[in-house]
Amino acid sequence: MEKRFTFNHLAASGLGLAACALFAGNIPSARADENLFGFVRGAETLPKGHFDFYQTLTLRTSKDAGVYRGWDSDTELEYGFTDKFQASIALDNRYIYNRGVEDLPDANHFTFGGVESAMKYRLLSPFKDPVGLALRLEGGWLLHDEVGGLLEHEMYVAPEVILQKNFFDDTLVTELNYGVEWAWGKDPAEQYYKEFSMQGGAGVTYRFAPNWFLGVEGHVRSEWPLFNFGNFEHVVVYAGPALHYARERWWVTLSYNYQVYGHGVDESARSQTFAEETRHEIRFKVGFNF
Protein backbone atom coordinates (compact mmCIF):
# COMPACT_ATOMS: atom_id res chain seq x y z
CA MET A 1 0.00 0.00 0.00
CA GLU A 2 1.29 3.46 -0.87
CA LYS A 3 2.25 5.48 2.19
CA ARG A 4 0.22 8.69 2.46
CA PHE A 5 1.95 11.81 3.77
CA THR A 6 -0.12 14.44 5.57
CA PHE A 7 0.51 17.57 7.56
CA ASN A 8 0.81 15.40 10.68
CA HIS A 9 4.03 13.87 9.31
CA LEU A 10 5.44 17.30 8.52
CA ALA A 11 4.49 18.88 11.85
CA ALA A 12 5.67 15.88 13.87
CA SER A 13 9.11 15.93 12.28
CA GLY A 14 9.49 19.66 12.82
CA LEU A 15 8.28 19.58 16.44
CA GLY A 16 10.53 16.63 17.16
CA LEU A 17 13.55 18.54 15.95
CA ALA A 18 12.45 21.53 18.00
CA ALA A 19 12.20 19.37 21.12
CA CYS A 20 15.76 18.13 20.58
CA ALA A 21 16.94 21.73 20.46
CA LEU A 22 15.01 22.73 23.59
CA PHE A 23 16.89 20.12 25.65
CA ALA A 24 20.33 21.12 24.34
CA GLY A 25 20.82 24.12 26.62
CA ASN A 26 23.77 22.64 28.53
CA ILE A 27 26.11 22.77 25.52
CA PRO A 28 28.94 25.37 25.92
CA SER A 29 28.20 28.74 24.40
CA ALA A 30 29.59 30.19 21.15
CA ARG A 31 28.56 33.17 19.08
CA ALA A 32 26.35 32.05 16.19
CA ASP A 33 24.25 33.39 13.34
CA GLU A 34 21.30 33.84 15.69
CA ASN A 35 17.99 34.75 13.98
CA LEU A 36 16.17 37.45 15.94
CA PHE A 37 13.43 37.63 13.28
CA GLY A 38 11.46 35.15 11.24
CA PHE A 39 11.88 36.77 7.83
CA VAL A 40 14.73 39.31 8.20
CA ARG A 41 18.39 38.26 8.39
CA GLY A 42 21.25 39.63 10.48
CA ALA A 43 24.85 40.38 9.46
CA GLU A 44 26.65 38.13 11.97
CA THR A 45 28.34 34.88 10.90
CA LEU A 46 29.29 31.63 12.60
CA PRO A 47 32.72 31.25 14.22
CA LYS A 48 35.27 29.23 12.27
CA GLY A 49 34.78 25.48 12.62
CA HIS A 50 31.27 25.66 14.09
CA PHE A 51 28.04 24.21 12.74
CA ASP A 52 24.52 25.55 13.05
CA PHE A 53 21.35 23.50 12.59
CA TYR A 54 18.03 25.18 11.77
CA GLN A 55 14.49 23.87 11.49
CA THR A 56 11.93 26.29 10.12
CA LEU A 57 8.16 25.75 9.85
CA THR A 58 6.10 28.33 7.97
CA LEU A 59 2.31 28.42 7.67
CA ARG A 60 0.85 30.47 4.81
CA THR A 61 -2.93 30.68 5.06
CA SER A 62 -6.10 32.55 3.96
CA LYS A 63 -6.78 33.68 0.41
CA ASP A 64 -9.58 35.78 -1.07
CA ALA A 65 -11.80 32.70 -1.52
CA GLY A 66 -11.81 29.05 -0.51
CA VAL A 67 -9.69 27.33 2.14
CA TYR A 68 -5.91 27.39 1.78
CA ARG A 69 -3.06 26.24 4.01
CA GLY A 70 0.50 25.92 2.80
CA TRP A 71 3.10 24.49 5.19
CA ASP A 72 6.81 24.83 4.41
CA SER A 73 9.45 22.81 6.25
CA ASP A 74 13.07 23.92 5.76
CA THR A 75 15.87 21.87 7.32
CA GLU A 76 19.25 23.61 7.09
CA LEU A 77 22.84 22.86 8.09
CA GLU A 78 25.34 25.73 8.20
CA TYR A 79 29.14 25.75 8.67
CA GLY A 80 31.60 28.53 9.46
CA PHE A 81 34.64 28.16 7.20
CA THR A 82 36.20 31.29 8.70
CA ASP A 83 35.00 33.81 11.27
CA LYS A 84 33.70 35.90 8.36
CA PHE A 85 32.50 33.30 5.84
CA GLN A 86 29.82 30.63 6.21
CA ALA A 87 27.87 28.37 3.86
CA SER A 88 24.76 26.25 4.21
CA ILE A 89 22.62 23.64 2.50
CA ALA A 90 18.89 23.11 3.08
CA LEU A 91 16.13 20.66 2.15
CA ASP A 92 12.65 22.05 1.52
CA ASN A 93 9.40 20.13 1.91
CA ARG A 94 5.82 21.34 1.50
CA TYR A 95 2.34 20.34 2.54
CA ILE A 96 -0.48 21.96 0.56
CA TYR A 97 -4.18 21.90 1.44
CA ASN A 98 -6.64 23.95 -0.59
CA ARG A 99 -10.31 23.74 -1.46
CA GLY A 100 -12.13 26.12 -3.76
CA VAL A 101 -9.15 28.43 -4.36
CA GLU A 102 -9.40 30.33 -7.63
CA ASP A 103 -7.01 29.17 -10.39
CA LEU A 104 -5.62 26.33 -8.22
CA PRO A 105 -6.64 22.65 -8.35
CA ASP A 106 -7.90 21.25 -5.05
CA ALA A 107 -5.03 19.59 -3.21
CA ASN A 108 -4.20 17.72 -0.02
CA HIS A 109 -0.68 16.39 -0.40
CA PHE A 110 2.94 16.44 0.71
CA THR A 111 5.64 17.33 -1.83
CA PHE A 112 9.41 17.60 -1.92
CA GLY A 113 10.20 21.28 -2.50
CA GLY A 114 13.85 21.14 -3.48
CA VAL A 115 17.43 21.87 -2.41
CA GLU A 116 18.87 25.29 -1.58
CA SER A 117 22.35 26.52 -0.73
CA ALA A 118 23.65 29.86 0.54
CA MET A 119 26.92 31.63 1.30
CA LYS A 120 27.40 34.70 3.51
CA TYR A 121 30.50 36.87 3.91
CA ARG A 122 30.66 39.43 6.70
CA LEU A 123 32.49 42.65 5.83
CA LEU A 124 31.76 44.50 9.09
CA SER A 125 30.69 43.17 12.49
CA PRO A 126 27.63 44.66 14.23
CA PHE A 127 29.43 44.02 17.56
CA LYS A 128 32.83 45.55 16.68
CA ASP A 129 32.14 48.13 13.96
CA PRO A 130 29.74 51.09 13.79
CA VAL A 131 27.45 49.01 11.56
CA GLY A 132 27.32 45.36 10.51
CA LEU A 133 27.49 44.58 6.79
CA ALA A 134 27.31 41.21 5.03
CA LEU A 135 26.87 39.94 1.48
CA ARG A 136 24.81 36.81 0.91
CA LEU A 137 24.32 34.66 -2.20
CA GLU A 138 21.62 32.00 -2.37
CA GLY A 139 20.77 29.53 -5.09
CA GLY A 140 18.67 26.44 -5.46
CA TRP A 141 16.78 23.86 -7.46
CA LEU A 142 13.05 23.56 -6.75
CA LEU A 143 10.94 20.63 -7.96
CA HIS A 144 7.53 21.85 -6.74
CA ASP A 145 6.28 25.39 -6.29
CA GLU A 146 5.14 26.75 -2.93
CA VAL A 147 1.69 27.96 -4.04
CA GLY A 148 0.01 24.75 -5.17
CA GLY A 149 2.78 22.18 -4.89
CA LEU A 150 2.76 22.02 -8.69
CA LEU A 151 5.58 20.52 -10.74
CA GLU A 152 8.36 22.81 -11.89
CA HIS A 153 12.10 22.62 -12.53
CA GLU A 154 13.15 25.97 -11.14
CA MET A 155 16.74 27.10 -10.75
CA TYR A 156 17.40 30.47 -9.15
CA VAL A 157 20.15 32.75 -7.89
CA ALA A 158 19.55 35.51 -5.32
CA PRO A 159 22.26 37.96 -4.14
CA GLU A 160 21.49 40.04 -1.04
CA VAL A 161 22.94 42.88 1.05
CA ILE A 162 22.47 42.73 4.83
CA LEU A 163 22.85 45.64 7.27
CA GLN A 164 22.66 45.46 11.06
CA LYS A 165 22.97 48.20 13.68
CA ASN A 166 22.96 47.53 17.42
CA PHE A 167 22.24 50.14 20.10
CA PHE A 168 22.49 50.40 23.91
CA ASP A 169 24.97 47.54 24.42
CA ASP A 170 23.15 45.31 21.93
CA THR A 171 19.82 45.74 23.71
CA LEU A 172 18.15 47.30 20.66
CA VAL A 173 18.88 45.62 17.31
CA THR A 174 17.90 46.82 13.83
CA GLU A 175 18.33 44.84 10.61
CA LEU A 176 17.80 45.72 6.95
CA ASN A 177 17.92 43.41 3.89
CA TYR A 178 17.72 44.07 0.17
CA GLY A 179 18.13 41.55 -2.65
CA VAL A 180 17.14 40.48 -6.13
CA GLU A 181 16.40 37.10 -7.68
CA TRP A 182 16.60 35.57 -11.14
CA ALA A 183 14.63 32.34 -11.61
CA TRP A 184 14.36 29.96 -14.58
CA GLY A 185 12.23 26.87 -15.19
CA LYS A 186 9.10 28.01 -13.33
CA ASP A 187 6.81 26.34 -15.88
CA PRO A 188 4.54 24.38 -15.94
CA ALA A 189 3.62 25.54 -12.40
CA GLU A 190 3.44 29.12 -13.70
CA GLN A 191 2.58 30.66 -17.05
CA TYR A 192 6.05 32.12 -17.59
CA TYR A 193 9.26 30.08 -17.52
CA LYS A 194 11.49 32.81 -16.05
CA GLU A 195 11.04 35.67 -13.61
CA PHE A 196 12.89 38.55 -11.95
CA SER A 197 12.04 39.75 -8.47
CA MET A 198 13.13 42.31 -5.89
CA GLN A 199 12.78 41.62 -2.20
CA GLY A 200 13.66 43.30 1.05
CA GLY A 201 12.97 43.33 4.75
CA ALA A 202 13.50 45.37 7.89
CA GLY A 203 13.14 44.73 11.60
CA VAL A 204 13.72 46.29 15.00
CA THR A 205 13.73 44.32 18.24
CA TYR A 206 14.37 45.06 21.92
CA ARG A 207 15.72 42.82 24.69
CA PHE A 208 13.06 43.35 27.35
CA ALA A 209 14.34 40.63 29.72
CA PRO A 210 17.36 38.32 29.92
CA ASN A 211 17.35 36.06 26.82
CA TRP A 212 14.10 37.60 25.46
CA PHE A 213 13.65 39.90 22.44
CA LEU A 214 10.37 41.37 21.19
CA GLY A 215 10.12 43.39 17.99
CA VAL A 216 8.43 44.07 14.69
CA GLU A 217 9.50 43.14 11.18
CA GLY A 218 8.26 43.40 7.63
CA HIS A 219 9.19 42.11 4.21
CA VAL A 220 8.28 43.05 0.65
CA ARG A 221 8.51 41.28 -2.71
CA SER A 222 7.74 42.35 -6.28
CA GLU A 223 7.90 40.21 -9.44
CA TRP A 224 8.35 40.74 -13.19
CA PRO A 225 7.93 37.70 -15.49
CA LEU A 226 10.32 37.22 -18.41
CA PHE A 227 12.86 39.62 -16.79
CA ASN A 228 10.78 42.43 -18.30
CA PHE A 229 10.09 45.55 -16.21
CA GLY A 230 7.18 46.31 -18.53
CA ASN A 231 5.52 43.02 -17.54
CA PHE A 232 4.72 43.64 -13.85
CA GLU A 233 2.97 40.77 -12.03
CA HIS A 234 2.49 41.70 -8.36
CA VAL A 235 3.89 43.40 -5.27
CA VAL A 236 3.20 42.44 -1.65
CA VAL A 237 4.09 43.87 1.77
CA TYR A 238 3.89 41.90 5.04
CA ALA A 239 4.46 43.15 8.60
CA GLY A 240 3.99 41.94 12.16
CA PRO A 241 5.56 41.03 15.53
CA ALA A 242 8.51 38.74 16.24
CA LEU A 243 9.35 37.06 19.56
CA HIS A 244 12.79 35.55 20.21
CA TYR A 245 14.20 33.51 23.09
CA ALA A 246 17.78 32.24 23.39
CA ARG A 247 19.94 30.19 25.73
CA GLU A 248 23.65 29.43 25.54
CA ARG A 249 23.59 27.27 22.43
CA TRP A 250 20.00 27.24 21.16
CA TRP A 251 17.29 29.73 20.32
CA VAL A 252 13.70 29.88 19.06
CA THR A 253 11.88 32.58 17.10
CA LEU A 254 8.16 32.98 16.44
CA SER A 255 6.98 35.56 13.91
CA TYR A 256 3.59 36.54 12.51
CA ASN A 257 3.25 38.69 9.37
CA TYR A 258 0.00 40.05 7.94
CA GLN A 259 -0.38 41.19 4.34
CA VAL A 260 -0.77 44.92 4.88
CA TYR A 261 -0.68 45.75 1.17
CA GLY A 262 -0.70 43.91 -2.12
CA HIS A 263 -1.40 44.60 -5.77
CA GLY A 264 -1.58 42.06 -8.57
CA VAL A 265 -2.42 42.29 -12.24
CA ASP A 266 -6.00 41.25 -13.09
CA GLU A 267 -6.96 40.67 -9.42
CA SER A 268 -10.22 41.90 -7.94
CA ALA A 269 -9.14 42.06 -4.27
CA ARG A 270 -8.56 45.63 -3.13
CA SER A 271 -5.16 46.46 -1.62
CA GLN A 272 -4.22 42.77 -1.35
CA THR A 273 -2.97 40.10 -3.76
CA PHE A 274 -3.76 36.38 -3.53
CA ALA A 275 -2.68 34.73 -6.80
CA GLU A 276 0.66 33.72 -5.23
CA GLU A 277 0.34 35.24 -1.74
CA THR A 278 -1.72 34.72 1.41
CA ARG A 279 -3.22 36.97 4.06
CA HIS A 280 -1.24 35.46 6.96
CA GLU A 281 2.30 34.09 7.33
CA ILE A 282 3.36 32.45 10.62
CA ARG A 283 6.95 31.27 11.02
CA PHE A 284 8.60 29.22 13.77
CA LYS A 285 12.39 28.76 13.81
CA VAL A 286 14.62 26.75 16.11
CA GLY A 287 18.40 26.65 15.87
CA PHE A 288 21.40 25.40 17.77
CA ASN A 289 25.12 25.16 17.06
CA PHE A 290 27.81 22.67 17.84
RODO-2510 file (C-alpha; in nm, 4 decimals, decimal comma):
residues 290
     n   res          X          Y          Z
     1     m     0,0000     0,0000     0,0000
     2     e     0,1292     0,3458    -0,0869
     3     k     0,2248     0,5480     0,2189
     4     r     0,0218     0,8691     0,2456
     5     f     0,1945     1,1810     0,3769
     6     t    -0,0116     1,4440     0,5568
     7     f     0,0514     1,7575     0,7561
     8     n     0,0806     1,5398     1,0678
     9     h     0,4029     1,3871     0,9310
    10     l     0,5437     1,7301     0,8521
    11     a     0,4493     1,8876     1,1849
    12     a     0,5666     1,5881     1,3871
    13     s     0,9113     1,5928     1,2276
    14     g     0,9494     1,9660     1,2818
    15     l     0,8283     1,9583     1,6436
    16     g     1,0527     1,6626     1,7157
    17     l     1,3549     1,8536     1,5953
    18     a     1,2448     2,1532     1,7999
    19     a     1,2202     1,9373     2,1116
    20     c     1,5757     1,8134     2,0581
    21     a     1,6940     2,1727     2,0458
    22     l     1,5014     2,2728     2,3587
    23     f     1,6894     2,0124     2,5653
    24     a     2,0335     2,1117     2,4345
    25     g     2,0817     2,4123     2,6625
    26     n     2,3775     2,2638     2,8529
    27     i     2,6109     2,2771     2,5520
    28     p     2,8939     2,5366     2,5923
    29     s     2,8203     2,8743     2,4398
    30     a     2,9591     3,0191     2,1155
    31     r     2,8558     3,3168     1,9076
    32     a     2,6354     3,2051     1,6191
    33     d     2,4253     3,3388     1,3337
    34     e     2,1295     3,3837     1,5687
    35     n     1,7991     3,4748     1,3977
    36     l     1,6172     3,7448     1,5943
    37     f     1,3435     3,7629     1,3275
    38     g     1,1459     3,5148     1,1239
    39     f     1,1877     3,6768     0,7825
    40     v     1,4729     3,9311     0,8196
    41     r     1,8392     3,8260     0,8390
    42     g     2,1250     3,9634     1,0482
    43     a     2,4848     4,0376     0,9463
    44     e     2,6647     3,8132     1,1971
    45     t     2,8341     3,4875     1,0902
    46     l     2,9295     3,1628     1,2598
    47     p     3,2724     3,1247     1,4221
    48     k     3,5268     2,9225     1,2270
    49     g     3,4785     2,5481     1,2621
    50     h     3,1272     2,5662     1,4087
    51     f     2,8035     2,4206     1,2739
    52     d     2,4515     2,5551     1,3053
    53     f     2,1351     2,3496     1,2593
    54     y     1,8029     2,5176     1,1768
    55     q     1,4495     2,3865     1,1487
    56     t     1,1928     2,6295     1,0118
    57     l     0,8163     2,5750     0,9853
    58     t     0,6099     2,8332     0,7969
    59     l     0,2310     2,8421     0,7671
    60     r     0,0848     3,0470     0,4806
    61     t    -0,2928     3,0685     0,5063
    62     s    -0,6096     3,2545     0,3958
    63     k    -0,6779     3,3679     0,0409
    64     d    -0,9584     3,5778    -0,1073
    65     a    -1,1798     3,2696    -0,1518
    66     g    -1,1811     2,9051    -0,0510
    67     v    -0,9694     2,7333     0,2135
    68     y    -0,5910     2,7392     0,1777
    69     r    -0,3063     2,6241     0,4008
    70     g     0,0504     2,5919     0,2800
    71     w     0,3103     2,4486     0,5187
    72     d     0,6814     2,4833     0,4406
    73     s     0,9452     2,2812     0,6251
    74     d     1,3065     2,3923     0,5763
    75     t     1,5872     2,1875     0,7319
    76     e     1,9245     2,3605     0,7092
    77     l     2,2842     2,2857     0,8093
    78     e     2,5336     2,5727     0,8195
    79     y     2,9141     2,5749     0,8665
    80     g     3,1599     2,8530     0,9464
    81     f     3,4640     2,8162     0,7197
    82     t     3,6197     3,1294     0,8695
    83     d     3,5004     3,3810     1,1271
    84     k     3,3695     3,5905     0,8358
    85     f     3,2496     3,3299     0,5841
    86     q     2,9820     3,0633     0,6208
    87     a     2,7868     2,8375     0,3859
    88     s     2,4755     2,6250     0,4209
    89     i     2,2616     2,3637     0,2497
    90     a     1,8886     2,3110     0,3077
    91     l     1,6134     2,0657     0,2153
    92     d     1,2654     2,2054     0,1520
    93     n     0,9400     2,0133     0,1907
    94     r     0,5822     2,1342     0,1502
    95     y     0,2339     2,0335     0,2542
    96     i    -0,0484     2,1962     0,0559
    97     y    -0,4183     2,1903     0,1436
    98     n    -0,6636     2,3949    -0,0590
    99     r    -1,0310     2,3738    -0,1461
   100     g    -1,2132     2,6118    -0,3760
   101     v    -0,9153     2,8427    -0,4365
   102     e    -0,9400     3,0328    -0,7628
   103     d    -0,7006     2,9168    -1,0387
   104     l    -0,5625     2,6330    -0,8222
   105     p    -0,6635     2,2653    -0,8352
   106     d    -0,7898     2,1250    -0,5055
   107     a    -0,5032     1,9595    -0,3209
   108     n    -0,4199     1,7724    -0,0025
   109     h    -0,0681     1,6394    -0,0398
   110     f     0,2935     1,6437     0,0714
   111     t     0,5638     1,7332    -0,1834
   112     f     0,9411     1,7604    -0,1924
   113     g     1,0203     2,1276    -0,2496
   114     g     1,3852     2,1138    -0,3483
   115     v     1,7426     2,1873    -0,2407
   116     e     1,8870     2,5287    -0,1580
   117     s     2,2352     2,6522    -0,0727
   118     a     2,3652     2,9860     0,0538
   119     m     2,6923     3,1634     0,1299
   120     k     2,7403     3,4703     0,3509
   121     y     3,0497     3,6873     0,3909
   122     r     3,0665     3,9429     0,6704
   123     l     3,2491     4,2646     0,5832
   124     l     3,1756     4,4503     0,9093
   125     s     3,0692     4,3165     1,2488
   126     p     2,7632     4,4657     1,4235
   127     f     2,9433     4,4019     1,7561
   128     k     3,2832     4,5548     1,6681
   129     d     3,2139     4,8125     1,3957
   130     p     2,9742     5,1091     1,3787
   131     v     2,7448     4,9010     1,1564
   132     g     2,7323     4,5364     1,0513
   133     l     2,7495     4,4577     0,6789
   134     a     2,7313     4,1212     0,5030
   135     l     2,6869     3,9944     0,1482
   136     r     2,4810     3,6809     0,0909
   137     l     2,4321     3,4655    -0,2196
   138     e     2,1618     3,1998    -0,2367
   139     g     2,0774     2,9530    -0,5094
   140     g     1,8670     2,6443    -0,5464
   141     w     1,6782     2,3859    -0,7460
   142     l     1,3045     2,3556    -0,6752
   143     l     1,0942     2,0629    -0,7963
   144     h     0,7527     2,1845    -0,6742
   145     d     0,6280     2,5393    -0,6292
   146     e     0,5140     2,6747    -0,2928
   147     v     0,1693     2,7961    -0,4041
   148     g     0,0008     2,4750    -0,5174
   149     g     0,2784     2,2184    -0,4886
   150     l     0,2758     2,2018    -0,8688
   151     l     0,5577     2,0517    -1,0737
   152     e     0,8363     2,2813    -1,1887
   153     h     1,2104     2,2620    -1,2530
   154     e     1,3153     2,5968    -1,1143
   155     m     1,6738     2,7100    -1,0746
   156     y     1,7398     3,0471    -0,9148
   157     v     2,0147     3,2749    -0,7889
   158     a     1,9552     3,5512    -0,5324
   159     p     2,2260     3,7958    -0,4137
   160     e     2,1485     4,0041    -0,1042
   161     v     2,2944     4,2883     0,1046
   162     i     2,2466     4,2731     0,4832
   163     l     2,2854     4,5638     0,7265
   164     q     2,2661     4,5460     1,1056
   165     k     2,2974     4,8198     1,3678
   166     n     2,2957     4,7533     1,7424
   167     f     2,2242     5,0143     2,0102
   168     f     2,2492     5,0405     2,3913
   169     d     2,4975     4,7535     2,4423
   170     d     2,3150     4,5311     2,1929
   171     t     1,9818     4,5737     2,3711
   172     l     1,8153     4,7302     2,0657
   173     v     1,8882     4,5621     1,7310
   174     t     1,7899     4,6818     1,3834
   175     e     1,8332     4,4835     1,0609
   176     l     1,7803     4,5718     0,6948
   177     n     1,7917     4,3406     0,3894
   178     y     1,7722     4,4067     0,0167
   179     g     1,8129     4,1546    -0,2649
   180     v     1,7136     4,0481    -0,6131
   181     e     1,6404     3,7102    -0,7677
   182     w     1,6602     3,5574    -1,1142
   183     a     1,4635     3,2336    -1,1613
   184     w     1,4360     2,9962    -1,4581
   185     g     1,2228     2,6867    -1,5190
   186     k     0,9097     2,8006    -1,3334
   187     d     0,6812     2,6335    -1,5878
   188     p     0,4544     2,4383    -1,5941
   189     a     0,3624     2,5542    -1,2405
   190     e     0,3439     2,9118    -1,3703
   191     q     0,2581     3,0660    -1,7050
   192     y     0,6053     3,2121    -1,7586
   193     y     0,9258     3,0085    -1,7516
   194     k     1,1494     3,2809    -1,6054
   195     e     1,1038     3,5666    -1,3608
   196     f     1,2895     3,8547    -1,1954
   197     s     1,2039     3,9753    -0,8470
   198     m     1,3130     4,2308    -0,5893
   199     q     1,2778     4,1616    -0,2201
   200     g     1,3664     4,3296     0,1048
   201     g     1,2973     4,3332     0,4745
   202     a     1,3501     4,5374     0,7892
   203     g     1,3138     4,4731     1,1599
   204     v     1,3720     4,6292     1,4996
   205     t     1,3731     4,4318     1,8241
   206     y     1,4373     4,5057     2,1916
   207     r     1,5723     4,2824     2,4689
   208     f     1,3063     4,3352     2,7352
   209     a     1,4341     4,0630     2,9718
   210     p     1,7364     3,8318     2,9920
   211     n     1,7351     3,6063     2,6824
   212     w     1,4099     3,7598     2,5463
   213     f     1,3653     3,9905     2,2439
   214     l     1,0374     4,1367     2,1185
   215     g     1,0124     4,3391     1,7988
   216     v     0,8432     4,4072     1,4694
   217     e     0,9501     4,3143     1,1182
   218     g     0,8263     4,3402     0,7628
   219     h     0,9195     4,2107     0,4205
   220     v     0,8284     4,3051     0,0649
   221     r     0,8510     4,1276    -0,2714
   222     s     0,7735     4,2345    -0,6281
   223     e     0,7903     4,0210    -0,9441
   224     w     0,8352     4,0743    -1,3191
   225     p     0,7926     3,7701    -1,5488
   226     l     1,0324     3,7216    -1,8415
   227     f     1,2864     3,9618    -1,6791
   228     n     1,0783     4,2428    -1,8303
   229     f     1,0089     4,5546    -1,6214
   230     g     0,7185     4,6309    -1,8529
   231     n     0,5521     4,3024    -1,7543
   232     f     0,4719     4,3639    -1,3852
   233     e     0,2970     4,0772    -1,2031
   234     h     0,2492     4,1696    -0,8365
   235     v     0,3891     4,3396    -0,5267
   236     v     0,3200     4,2439    -0,1650
   237     v     0,4087     4,3873     0,1773
   238     y     0,3895     4,1902     0,5035
   239     a     0,4457     4,3148     0,8600
   240     g     0,3986     4,1941     1,2162
   241     p     0,5558     4,1033     1,5532
   242     a     0,8509     3,8744     1,6237
   243     l     0,9348     3,7058     1,9557
   244     h     1,2788     3,5546     2,0208
   245     y     1,4201     3,3506     2,3093
   246     a     1,7784     3,2240     2,3387
   247     r     1,9938     3,0189     2,5725
   248     e     2,3648     2,9428     2,5541
   249     r     2,3587     2,7269     2,2433
   250     w     2,0004     2,7238     2,1161
   251     w     1,7286     2,9726     2,0317
   252     v     1,3698     2,9881     1,9060
   253     t     1,1882     3,2583     1,7099
   254     l     0,8157     3,2978     1,6440
   255     s     0,6978     3,5560     1,3908
   256     y     0,3587     3,6539     1,2509
   257     n     0,3253     3,8688     0,9371
   258     y     0,0004     4,0047     0,7943
   259     q    -0,0380     4,1189     0,4337
   260     v    -0,0766     4,4923     0,4883
   261     y    -0,0675     4,5752     0,1168
   262     g    -0,0699     4,3912    -0,2124
   263     h    -0,1402     4,4597    -0,5766
   264     g    -0,1579     4,2059    -0,8573
   265     v    -0,2416     4,2293    -1,2243
   266     d    -0,6003     4,1250    -1,3086
   267     e    -0,6956     4,0675    -0,9422
   268     s    -1,0220     4,1902    -0,7945
   269     a    -0,9139     4,2061    -0,4268
   270     r    -0,8559     4,5628    -0,3130
   271     s    -0,5162     4,6457    -0,1618
   272     q    -0,4220     4,2770    -0,1347
   273     t    -0,2973     4,0103    -0,3756
   274     f    -0,3756     3,6385    -0,3535
   275     a    -0,2683     3,4729    -0,6796
   276     e     0,0656     3,3720    -0,5229
   277     e     0,0338     3,5237    -0,1743
   278     t    -0,1724     3,4722     0,1411
   279     r    -0,3220     3,6974     0,4058
   280     h    -0,1236     3,5464     0,6962
   281     e     0,2296     3,4086     0,7335
   282     i     0,3364     3,2453     1,0619
   283     r     0,6951     3,1266     1,1022
   284     f     0,8600     2,9220     1,3771
   285     k     1,2386     2,8755     1,3814
   286     v     1,4620     2,6752     1,6111
   287     g     1,8399     2,6648     1,5875
   288     f     2,1402     2,5397     1,7774
   289     n     2,5116     2,5161     1,7057
   290     f     2,7807     2,2669     1,7844
***
